[in-house]
Amino acid sequence: MPASRSRTERWRDLLDQLAARGGALEIALSQGGIVEPHADLVWRVRILDLDEKSIAVESPSVAGRTLKVQPGTELIGTINVGQNRWMFVTRAQGYKVCRSRFGGEVAGLTLDMPVHVERCTRRQFYRMSAAQVTLPDVQVWPLLDPASVVAAETANKALVLEAMTPGFNPAGAPGEPDSPESILLPQVGPVFQAKLQNVSGGGLGLVLNPGEASAADRYHAFWLRIDLRPQIPVPVAVSARRVHCHLDSNGQTYAGMAFDFTFNPSHQKFVTELFTRYIEDLQSRQRTRTTQAAAA
């Protein structure tokens, strides 16, 4: 049997091994049927329990707030083992009490155990025949003075809220969301580009464009603008500090970042509300599509 076929057919064994060592899955809300360009938030969630019909994982969270996933919500799951990636479509069953990795009890989000997975090729690392994941763009600035983020994050909040106002006309605004006059920057170094690979409870993981890894190694504090349009009409600004930076199994530079609200604590509530809005909006769109399909 060819090696690639053997690995694909052994996905369940690899999933069991991943769960046994406290590993994680990546999950994203399915946006199938949405025709406009979009970005997908991918959450890295630890596996809590497995049985023949379900996988229990940590519920998605951001900056310490748990985000609720409704039963029946369609998700895209990803199993990562070394250089191999498998994707599958699943649905949320609900929540059940599980034992956490710290010994206490937590509410685990249960997902349908897939009956079929697809191994992704390196050229299409986040795509399968039934679905794909589009990673959001992130602008990254080395943060030279962390205290200077207060005014910049306050301005970003005002711009996001204005853009979310019903009847807002971007053509009448002082500038487009990415134009220089629309961005108040803190004290920063030169900007570089990245992709948002995943979000966890306390931070996020970035994949850096080739040739830009040195900046992530050289600095510890960063100011990020995360592009979640059209769900969030203006890129979201947030401060973060680098926790680790390394080459992954595919030769890409991965930077693990922790959210940092030290100098602007009120911004944490705003950021978590935006991520909550994102996940609620996609679930609402799914329910609408399901209702329309049933009525057709």
N, C-alpha and C positions, 0 to 999 in steps of 0.2 A: 504494500500500500504506500503511495507517495507520502512523504513526510508532512506536507501541508494538509492533506486530507486527514491523516492520522491525528494531527493536532486539532483540527476542526471537530472531529467526532469525539474527542476526549474533553470537550469543553466542560462537561459536568464534573469530571474528575479534578480538573484544574480549579473549578469554582469551589469544590469541597476543600481543596488544599488552601485556597486563598482565605476561606472562612476560618479554617483551623488555625492559621497564623495571625488572625486578627486583621486581615486585609480589607480593602474597600472596593466598592463599585463606583462608577461614575453614572449619574442619572441626569437627564434633561427632560423638560416637558416637550412632548411632541407638538410640532407646529404644522403638521401635515394639513394641506388644504389652504394655507395662508399664502397668497400669491405675492404680496409685497416683500421686498428684501427685509431680512430680519436677522437678529443675532440670538444665539442660544446660550443661556446660562447653564453651565454644567456644574453640578454639585458632587463633591467627593464625599461619599457616605460609607461609614464602616459597616461591614456585615455583622449582624447580631445573631442570626439564627437561620437555619435552612431546614426544609423538609421536602417531601416529594412534590408539593403543590405550590410552595411559596418561598420567597426570600425575604427575610426581615432585615431592614437596614435602619441606620440612624435617619431621623427626619431631616430634610434640608434645613439649614440655618444660616444666618449671617449676623456677624457682630453680636453674637450671644442671643439672638432671637430665633426661636424655632418657627419655621414657615409651614403652614398647614397644607397638606395635599389631600384633596377630597377623594373618596372611593370612586372608582371608575375612571379616574384621570389617566390618560394614555401617556406613557413615558418611554424614552429611549434609554436603554441600559447599555453599559459598556464594561466588559471584563478586560483588564489589562494584566498581562503576565509577561514581563521582560519586553521583548520587541514585538510581541504578539498582541493583537487587539481584536476582540469579538464584539459585535453589536447585536442587539435584539430589541424588539418592541414588546412592551409589557403594560399592565394596568395596575393601578393601586387598588388593593383590597380593603385597606383600612389600617387600623393600628392595633397592636397587641403588646402586652407587657413582656419585656425581654430583660435579660441581665446585661448590664453595660460592661465595658472593658475594665471599669474601675470597681466592679463588684456590686453596685447598686442596681436598682430597677429603673428602666426607661421605657417610654412608649416607642416601640419600633414600628416603622412604616413597612407594611407587608406588600410585596409585589407578586404578581403571578410568576411562577417558575416558567421560563420560556421553554417551548417545545422545539424551537429552532433558533440557531444563532448563525451569524455570518462573519467570517474572518475578513478583516479589512486589509487592503493592500496598502503599501507605504505611500503610494501616490494618492490614494483616496482614504486617508487614515480615519476619517470620521464620516464615512459614507457606506451604506448598505443599499440593497435593492429597494427596500421598503421605506427607508428614512435616511436622513443625513443630519449632521450637526455642524452649524456654522459658528466658529468661535468669534466672539466680539473683538474689535480692535481696541487697543489701549494706547494712549499717549503717556509716556513716562518721562518725568523730569527728576534728576537728582535734586534733593531738597537741601539747600545750603543753610537755611535758617528755619528750623521747624516752627518757631513761633510766628513766622510770617504767613502761615497758612490761614489764620483766622479770617482776615479780610477776603482772601481768595475763595475760601469755602463758603463764606457768607454770600459773596457775589454769585457764586455758582448756584447756591440754593435759590436765590432770588430769580435768577435766569430760568432755572428749571420750573419753578412755580409759575412764573409768568407764561412760559411756553405751554404749561398744562391748563391754563385758563381757557374755558370755552370761548371760541371766537377769536383766539389769538391769531394774528396775521404775521407770519415771519417776514413778509416783504416790508412790513411797516416798522420792524424792529431796527435798532441801531446797526445791527450786523447779523450775519448768519452765525449759528452756534459755533462754528469753527473759525470764524474770522478773528483777526488779532484784536479788534476793538471790542469783541464780545468776551474775551478771556482776560480776567484779571489774574495775573500770576503771582505767586509768592516769590521769595528769593530763591531762584533755581539755576541749575546748570543747563546745558544743551539738551533738547528733547530727543528721545528715541522712541521707536515703535515696538509694540509687543502684541501678543494675542492673549486673551484671558482663557486659560485652559480649564481652570476649575475654581470653585468657591467652596470654602469650608466655614465652620462656625466662627473662627477667629481671624480669617484672612482669605488669601487667594493665591493661585499659582499662575505665573506668567511664563509664556514661551517667547523668548526674545528672537528678534530677527538676526540673521547671521551678521557677525561683525560688530554687534552691539553689546556683547556679553561683558566687555571690560568695564563699562559704566556701572553695571549691576554689581560687579565685584568691588569696584573702587569706593562706592558710596553705601551708606547704611539706611538713609532716610530718603523717601521718594514722594512725589506728588503725582497722582494718577488721574486721568480722565477716561472713564469707561463708557464706550459707545453702545448703548442698548436701544438705539432707535430702531423701529418707530414706537416701541412700547413706552419708552421714556424719551421724550422729544429732544432732550439736550444731554450730551455726555455728562455723566456723574463724576464729580471730583471728590477724591478722598486721599488722605495721607496714609502712608504705610511705611513699615521698616522691614528691611531684608532680614529674613531668618536664616536662609540657606540659598546657595546657588551652585548648580552642578550640571554636568552634561548628562542627559538621560540616555536610555538605551538606543535611541535613534540618532544620537549625535547632536541633538538640539540643546540649547541652554535653557534650563528650567530654573526660575527664581521663585522661591516661596516667600510670600509677603504676609506680615501681620498688620491688620488695621491698627492705626495709631490715632486716637482721639484725645491725646494728652492736652493739647493746647486749645482744642475746641470741642469739649465734651458734648455739647448740644448737637453737634453734627452727626453723632452716632445714631440718634433717634431718626433724623431725617434720612440717612442712608438706609437704615433698616426698613423704614416706611416705603422707600422707593423699590427696594427688592421685594417687599411684600406686595406692592402694587403690581410689579412685573408678574409674579407667580399667580396672583389672583386674576389678572387680566387674561393670561393664557388659558387658565382653567375655565374662565367664563366663555372664551372663544370656542374652546372644545365643546362645552355643553351646547352652545348655540348651533355648531355644525352638526352635532349628534341629533338635535331636535329637528333641524332642517332636513337631514337625511332620512329620518324616520317618517317625516311628513310627506316626503317626495314620492 
